[in-house]
Amino acid sequence: MVKDRILIEIMARSYRQNKIFIIECEMYCRPYCEEELSMSRKIVEHIETVVRYMNDKDRFIIHHEVILGKTGKWYRDHLSQPSYYRHRKEAYRTFLRNLEA
């Protein structure tokens, strides 16, 4: 589970960095090469597509943690701690498995 959590943190960081890069390029705030921009778009689109096709419970957790970058106890208003941890384990596995597909 620790390995999955670390991979999720890496994917979340990568998603946000690539998303920021795309926005900065589109706003002409940053010089870029078309190849870098294309790769960033592919990464962002792939992650968003995987999240979009997850079931509701898994998508809820992955959307908040990967797409929105939330950490800590963000889930408290929605889930109990045991329920969150139980659902998070499956959400992480599903997300990582679908990223590879």
Secondary structure by P-SEA (a helix, b strand, c coil): caaaaaaaaaaaaaaaaaaaaaaaaaaccccccaaaaaaaaaaaaaaaaaaaaccaaaaaaaaaccccccccccccccccaaaaaaaaaaaaaaaaaaaac
